Amino acid sequence: MSFQQILDSLPIGGVFVAFAILGAVITLVVDLDRPRDGFLKVSQQPLTDLQEQVGALPPANPRK
């Protein structure tokens, strides 16, 4: 089976949808990689709150 036969057997709508989904996933990953820029803004407040809670806890294994 040649490459051209494979291309001829693929429905063009399916290929378009696959490329659209791939593009959306790549865009989402790049956007989430920059938490303060882009379409989605990710707050750092939950991580700051967790850091304060963990810092306030006594050590699990105190040194003797």
Backbone as XML, in Angstrom:
<?xml version="1.0"?>
<chain id="A" units="angstrom">
  <residue number="1" name="MET">
    <atom name="N" x="0.857" y="-1.177" z="0.000"/>
    <atom name="CA" x="0.000" y="0.000" z="0.000"/>
    <atom name="C" x="0.898" y="1.233" z="0.000"/>
  </residue>
  <residue number="2" name="SER">
    <atom name="N" x="0.669" y="2.109" z="-0.955"/>
    <atom name="CA" x="1.496" y="3.304" z="-1.060"/>
    <atom name="C" x="0.961" y="4.423" z="-0.160"/>
  </residue>
  <residue number="3" name="PHE">
    <atom name="N" x="1.795" y="5.413" z="0.022"/>
    <atom name="CA" x="1.422" y="6.556" z="0.855"/>
    <atom name="C" x="0.202" y="7.266" z="0.272"/>
  </residue>
  <residue number="4" name="GLN">
    <atom name="N" x="0.152" y="7.381" z="-1.050"/>
    <atom name="CA" x="-0.976" y="8.059" z="-1.690"/>
    <atom name="C" x="-2.273" y="7.287" z="-1.465"/>
  </residue>
  <residue number="5" name="GLN">
    <atom name="N" x="-2.216" y="5.971" z="-1.469"/>
    <atom name="CA" x="-3.416" y="5.173" z="-1.209"/>
    <atom name="C" x="-3.895" y="5.367" z="0.232"/>
  </residue>
  <residue number="6" name="ILE">
    <atom name="N" x="-2.963" y="5.481" z="1.147"/>
    <atom name="CA" x="-3.332" y="5.725" z="2.549"/>
    <atom name="C" x="-4.005" y="7.087" z="2.664"/>
  </residue>
  <residue number="7" name="LEU">
    <atom name="N" x="-3.426" y="8.105" z="2.021"/>
    <atom name="CA" x="-4.026" y="9.433" z="2.072"/>
    <atom name="C" x="-5.413" y="9.455" z="1.429"/>
  </residue>
  <residue number="8" name="ASP">
    <atom name="N" x="-5.573" y="8.720" z="0.336"/>
    <atom name="CA" x="-6.873" y="8.681" z="-0.342"/>
    <atom name="C" x="-7.928" y="7.972" z="0.492"/>
  </residue>
  <residue number="9" name="SER">
    <atom name="N" x="-7.515" y="7.048" z="1.354"/>
    <atom name="CA" x="-8.483" y="6.288" z="2.141"/>
    <atom name="C" x="-8.922" y="7.031" z="3.408"/>
  </residue>
  <residue number="10" name="LEU">
    <atom name="N" x="-8.179" y="8.052" z="3.815"/>
    <atom name="CA" x="-8.540" y="8.810" z="5.013"/>
    <atom name="C" x="-9.628" y="9.826" z="4.704"/>
  </residue>
  <residue number="11" name="PRO">
    <atom name="N" x="-10.659" y="9.887" z="5.531"/>
    <atom name="CA" x="-11.664" y="10.932" z="5.326"/>
    <atom name="C" x="-11.097" y="12.289" z="5.721"/>
  </residue>
  <residue number="12" name="ILE">
    <atom name="N" x="-11.296" y="13.283" z="4.880"/>
    <atom name="CA" x="-10.699" y="14.599" z="5.116"/>
    <atom name="C" x="-11.247" y="15.251" z="6.382"/>
  </residue>
  <residue number="13" name="GLY">
    <atom name="N" x="-12.498" y="14.978" z="6.725"/>
    <atom name="CA" x="-13.072" y="15.539" z="7.947"/>
    <atom name="C" x="-12.368" y="15.015" z="9.183"/>
  </residue>
  <residue number="14" name="GLY">
    <atom name="N" x="-12.052" y="13.728" z="9.205"/>
    <atom name="CA" x="-11.355" y="13.136" z="10.342"/>
    <atom name="C" x="-9.963" y="13.697" z="10.514"/>
  </residue>
  <residue number="15" name="VAL">
    <atom name="N" x="-9.288" y="13.922" z="9.413"/>
    <atom name="CA" x="-7.944" y="14.491" z="9.468"/>
    <atom name="C" x="-8.017" y="15.924" z="10.004"/>
  </residue>
  <residue number="16" name="PHE">
    <atom name="N" x="-9.005" y="16.683" z="9.526"/>
    <atom name="CA" x="-9.166" y="18.060" z="10.000"/>
    <atom name="C" x="-9.444" y="18.086" z="11.494"/>
  </residue>
  <residue number="17" name="VAL">
    <atom name="N" x="-10.322" y="17.206" z="11.965"/>
    <atom name="CA" x="-10.653" y="17.157" z="13.392"/>
    <atom name="C" x="-9.427" y="16.753" z="14.207"/>
  </residue>
  <residue number="18" name="ALA">
    <atom name="N" x="-8.644" y="15.800" z="13.725"/>
    <atom name="CA" x="-7.443" y="15.360" z="14.437"/>
    <atom name="C" x="-6.438" y="16.505" z="14.569"/>
  </residue>
  <residue number="19" name="PHE">
    <atom name="N" x="-6.232" y="17.265" z="13.485"/>
    <atom name="CA" x="-5.305" y="18.395" z="13.550"/>
    <atom name="C" x="-5.838" y="19.496" z="14.459"/>
  </residue>
  <residue number="20" name="ALA">
    <atom name="N" x="-7.152" y="19.711" z="14.445"/>
    <atom name="CA" x="-7.740" y="20.726" z="15.316"/>
    <atom name="C" x="-7.567" y="20.350" z="16.784"/>
  </residue>
  <residue number="21" name="ILE">
    <atom name="N" x="-7.787" y="19.085" z="17.123"/>
    <atom name="CA" x="-7.610" y="18.629" z="18.508"/>
    <atom name="C" x="-6.145" y="18.723" z="18.912"/>
  </residue>
  <residue number="22" name="LEU">
    <atom name="N" x="-5.245" y="18.308" z="18.043"/>
    <atom name="CA" x="-3.815" y="18.394" z="18.341"/>
    <atom name="C" x="-3.391" y="19.846" z="18.567"/>
  </residue>
  <residue number="23" name="GLY">
    <atom name="N" x="-3.876" y="20.744" z="17.737"/>
    <atom name="CA" x="-3.561" y="22.161" z="17.905"/>
    <atom name="C" x="-4.103" y="22.711" z="19.211"/>
  </residue>
  <residue number="24" name="ALA">
    <atom name="N" x="-5.325" y="22.291" z="19.578"/>
    <atom name="CA" x="-5.921" y="22.758" z="20.835"/>
    <atom name="C" x="-5.131" y="22.252" z="22.034"/>
  </residue>
  <residue number="25" name="VAL">
    <atom name="N" x="-4.678" y="21.012" z="21.997"/>
    <atom name="CA" x="-3.910" y="20.444" z="23.104"/>
    <atom name="C" x="-2.565" y="21.162" z="23.241"/>
  </residue>
  <residue number="26" name="ILE">
    <atom name="N" x="-1.898" y="21.403" z="22.131"/>
    <atom name="CA" x="-0.607" y="22.101" z="22.179"/>
    <atom name="C" x="-0.796" y="23.521" z="22.716"/>
  </residue>
  <residue number="27" name="THR">
    <atom name="N" x="-1.852" y="24.198" z="22.263"/>
    <atom name="CA" x="-2.133" y="25.545" z="22.752"/>
    <atom name="C" x="-2.413" y="25.542" z="24.248"/>
  </residue>
  <residue number="28" name="LEU">
    <atom name="N" x="-3.172" y="24.572" z="24.722"/>
    <atom name="CA" x="-3.495" y="24.477" z="26.146"/>
    <atom name="C" x="-2.244" y="24.228" z="26.981"/>
  </residue>
  <residue number="29" name="VAL">
    <atom name="N" x="-1.380" y="23.331" z="26.533"/>
    <atom name="CA" x="-0.147" y="23.033" z="27.276"/>
    <atom name="C" x="0.749" y="24.263" z="27.346"/>
  </residue>
  <residue number="30" name="VAL">
    <atom name="N" x="0.912" y="24.955" z="26.230"/>
    <atom name="CA" x="1.761" y="26.154" z="26.213"/>
    <atom name="C" x="1.156" y="27.235" z="27.097"/>
  </residue>
  <residue number="31" name="ASP">
    <atom name="N" x="-0.172" y="27.375" z="27.052"/>
    <atom name="CA" x="-0.833" y="28.405" z="27.851"/>
    <atom name="C" x="-0.717" y="28.103" z="29.347"/>
  </residue>
  <residue number="32" name="LEU">
    <atom name="N" x="-0.872" y="26.859" z="29.734"/>
    <atom name="CA" x="-0.772" y="26.503" z="31.153"/>
    <atom name="C" x="0.661" y="26.561" z="31.659"/>
  </residue>
  <residue number="33" name="ASP">
    <atom name="N" x="1.632" y="26.510" z="30.748"/>
    <atom name="CA" x="3.032" y="26.581" z="31.142"/>
    <atom name="C" x="3.402" y="27.991" z="31.606"/>
  </residue>
  <residue number="34" name="ARG">
    <atom name="N" x="2.596" y="28.965" z="31.254"/>
    <atom name="CA" x="2.827" y="30.355" z="31.648"/>
    <atom name="C" x="1.660" y="30.809" z="32.507"/>
  </residue>
  <residue number="35" name="PRO">
    <atom name="N" x="1.731" y="30.609" z="33.825"/>
    <atom name="CA" x="0.563" y="30.823" z="34.681"/>
    <atom name="C" x="0.092" y="32.278" z="34.762"/>
  </residue>
  <residue number="36" name="ARG">
    <atom name="N" x="0.932" y="33.239" z="34.501"/>
    <atom name="CA" x="0.517" y="34.639" z="34.629"/>
    <atom name="C" x="0.176" y="35.284" z="33.288"/>
  </residue>
  <residue number="37" name="ASP">
    <atom name="N" x="0.423" y="34.594" z="32.189"/>
    <atom name="CA" x="0.152" y="35.113" z="30.850"/>
    <atom name="C" x="-0.851" y="34.190" z="30.159"/>
  </residue>
  <residue number="38" name="GLY">
    <atom name="N" x="-1.306" y="34.589" z="28.999"/>
    <atom name="CA" x="-2.147" y="33.729" z="28.182"/>
    <atom name="C" x="-3.623" y="33.856" z="28.472"/>
  </residue>
  <residue number="39" name="PHE">
    <atom name="N" x="-4.391" y="32.926" z="27.929"/>
    <atom name="CA" x="-5.843" y="32.943" z="28.058"/>
    <atom name="C" x="-6.286" y="32.530" z="29.457"/>
  </residue>
  <residue number="40" name="LEU">
    <atom name="N" x="-5.641" y="31.512" z="30.003"/>
    <atom name="CA" x="-6.000" y="31.006" z="31.322"/>
    <atom name="C" x="-5.055" y="31.600" z="32.354"/>
  </residue>
  <residue number="41" name="LYS">
    <atom name="N" x="-5.604" y="32.203" z="33.360"/>
    <atom name="CA" x="-4.797" y="32.772" z="34.440"/>
    <atom name="C" x="-4.913" y="31.848" z="35.645"/>
  </residue>
  <residue number="42" name="VAL">
    <atom name="N" x="-3.793" y="31.302" z="36.088"/>
    <atom name="CA" x="-3.761" y="30.367" z="37.210"/>
    <atom name="C" x="-3.246" y="31.105" z="38.435"/>
  </residue>
  <residue number="43" name="SER">
    <atom name="N" x="-4.040" y="31.116" z="39.488"/>
    <atom name="CA" x="-3.656" y="31.805" z="40.712"/>
    <atom name="C" x="-2.622" y="30.979" z="41.482"/>
  </residue>
  <residue number="44" name="GLN">
    <atom name="N" x="-1.666" y="31.660" z="42.070"/>
    <atom name="CA" x="-0.653" y="31.003" z="42.890"/>
    <atom name="C" x="-1.052" y="30.979" z="44.360"/>
  </residue>
  <residue number="45" name="GLN">
    <atom name="N" x="-2.202" y="31.547" z="44.687"/>
    <atom name="CA" x="-2.640" y="31.651" z="46.077"/>
    <atom name="C" x="-2.803" y="30.291" z="46.763"/>
  </residue>
  <residue number="46" name="PRO">
    <atom name="N" x="-3.397" y="29.270" z="46.123"/>
    <atom name="CA" x="-3.500" y="27.976" z="46.816"/>
    <atom name="C" x="-2.136" y="27.395" z="47.193"/>
  </residue>
  <residue number="47" name="LEU">
    <atom name="N" x="-1.135" y="27.567" z="46.340"/>
    <atom name="CA" x="0.203" y="27.061" z="46.669"/>
    <atom name="C" x="0.826" y="27.865" z="47.805"/>
  </residue>
  <residue number="48" name="THR">
    <atom name="N" x="0.575" y="29.157" z="47.833"/>
    <atom name="CA" x="1.077" y="29.995" z="48.924"/>
    <atom name="C" x="0.427" y="29.599" z="50.249"/>
  </residue>
  <residue number="49" name="ASP">
    <atom name="N" x="-0.890" y="29.348" z="50.221"/>
    <atom name="CA" x="-1.589" y="28.914" z="51.433"/>
    <atom name="C" x="-1.054" y="27.575" z="51.928"/>
  </residue>
  <residue number="50" name="LEU">
    <atom name="N" x="-0.833" y="26.646" z="51.011"/>
    <atom name="CA" x="-0.297" y="25.337" z="51.389"/>
    <atom name="C" x="1.097" y="25.464" z="51.988"/>
  </residue>
  <residue number="51" name="GLN">
    <atom name="N" x="1.908" y="26.321" z="51.404"/>
    <atom name="CA" x="3.259" y="26.525" z="51.924"/>
    <atom name="C" x="3.208" y="27.073" z="53.347"/>
  </residue>
  <residue number="52" name="GLU">
    <atom name="N" x="2.290" y="27.978" z="53.619"/>
    <atom name="CA" x="2.158" y="28.525" z="54.971"/>
    <atom name="C" x="1.686" y="27.448" z="55.945"/>
  </residue>
  <residue number="53" name="GLN">
    <atom name="N" x="0.753" y="26.588" z="55.525"/>
    <atom name="CA" x="0.256" y="25.515" z="56.390"/>
    <atom name="C" x="1.348" y="24.506" z="56.699"/>
  </residue>
  <residue number="54" name="VAL">
    <atom name="N" x="2.098" y="24.119" z="55.698"/>
    <atom name="CA" x="3.158" y="23.130" z="55.901"/>
    <atom name="C" x="4.272" y="23.720" z="56.755"/>
  </residue>
  <residue number="55" name="GLY">
    <atom name="N" x="4.568" y="24.982" z="56.567"/>
    <atom name="CA" x="5.603" y="25.628" z="57.357"/>
    <atom name="C" x="5.207" y="25.769" z="58.816"/>
  </residue>
  <residue number="56" name="ALA">
    <atom name="N" x="3.912" y="25.809" z="59.113"/>
    <atom name="CA" x="3.427" y="25.981" z="60.475"/>
    <atom name="C" x="3.387" y="24.679" z="61.247"/>
  </residue>
  <residue number="57" name="LEU">
    <atom name="N" x="3.470" y="23.556" z="60.559"/>
    <atom name="CA" x="3.407" y="22.250" z="61.234"/>
    <atom name="C" x="4.727" y="21.947" z="61.925"/>
  </residue>
  <residue number="58" name="PRO">
    <atom name="N" x="4.660" y="21.247" z="63.072"/>
    <atom name="CA" x="5.916" y="20.812" z="63.712"/>
    <atom name="C" x="6.552" y="19.710" z="62.885"/>
  </residue>
  <residue number="59" name="PRO">
    <atom name="N" x="7.843" y="19.508" z="63.013"/>
    <atom name="CA" x="8.506" y="18.447" z="62.247"/>
    <atom name="C" x="7.938" y="17.076" z="62.594"/>
  </residue>
  <residue number="60" name="ALA">
    <atom name="N" x="7.853" y="16.204" z="61.614"/>
    <atom name="CA" x="7.277" y="14.865" z="61.814"/>
    <atom name="C" x="8.187" y="13.996" z="62.678"/>
  </residue>
  <residue number="61" name="ASN">
    <atom name="N" x="9.491" y="14.100" z="62.481"/>
    <atom name="CA" x="10.455" y="13.316" z="63.258"/>
    <atom name="C" x="11.426" y="14.269" z="63.937"/>
  </residue>
  <residue number="62" name="PRO">
    <atom name="N" x="11.080" y="14.762" z="65.126"/>
    <atom name="CA" x="11.991" y="15.711" z="65.781"/>
    <atom name="C" x="13.316" y="15.027" z="66.144"/>
  </residue>
  <residue number="63" name="ARG">
    <atom name="N" x="14.373" y="15.762" z="66.012"/>
    <atom name="CA" x="15.710" y="15.214" z="66.340"/>
    <atom name="C" x="15.856" y="15.094" z="67.852"/>
  </residue>
  <residue number="64" name="LYS">
    <atom name="N" x="16.532" y="14.054" z="68.277"/>
    <atom name="CA" x="16.722" y="13.797" z="69.712"/>
    <atom name="C" x="18.072" y="14.265" z="70.165"/>
  </residue>
</chain>
